[in-house]
Amino acid sequence: MRGLLGAGFGCAPGDAAYAEFARRFLDHYASALCQGTVLFPGIAELLVKLDRRGIRWGIVTNKSQRYTLPLLEGLGLRQRCACIVSGDTTPRAKPHPAPLLLACIAAQVQPARSLYVGDDLRDILAGRAAGLGTVAAAYGYLGVEIPVASWQADAIVNRPEEILGLLGSR
């Protein structure tokens, strides 16, 4: 939301108009949550393969639970994943490691035997801080400020199916 409001209206947190723009944005977002929302190409197939192999997967997002749960329900993912951790589930959101550590507990997996796939530098920072292997998804919502190659992830993937090849190392 910060990025969209900054790009669209040139305002940032702390600006006089920001709170009103943010409220209006979130109201609209909530009313149209699943309209036009689709998984990245290859994600649905990846999740089927993980499910068939009995590999637990989950979702850790900085999106608040108010939006996360209905969105995952609409995408048909809510009941399939081993855990869902939203930005307001723990006292601190990513890049703090707490959300990822909670996800590992909920999914009953050891951090050192897990991979965290993310499309933002904060994901890689959180994964490293929590002791997970880190994978930068170069197909995601990448920012342009810091190139993905400089994030120091353990691996970079250009397509979701590449993740399967990384699982043997964990």
C-alpha angles and dihedrals in degrees: 000000000000090000094047094047090047093050096041102038105013092238131128137188108294094034114120094243097041099090093052093045090048093050092049092045093051092047090053092043092053092050093051100031100139100026107120093352113141136163118256111267110278097020096101090051092046092052092050090053092048090049092049091051092048092242112154116229133178145176128250114180138162088225110110118255090246087071102025100062098048090044093052090045090053091049092049093242104106097089095038102060125083093225143003119203118180131196091262097043093090128034091253128040128213133327081049110086095228096092092052094046090051090049091054091051092048093047091044094234132130115247092225089057095047138085126216115205117199142164098210135061090242088062093056092045091051093047093051092046090051093048097248126135108257129222123185112214103215090190096063138083094306119179118227098222098080119028114237091236090065096054091088094228117166088241141003121215127194096192131030094241089065088070091071090064091057096055097080090068093061 
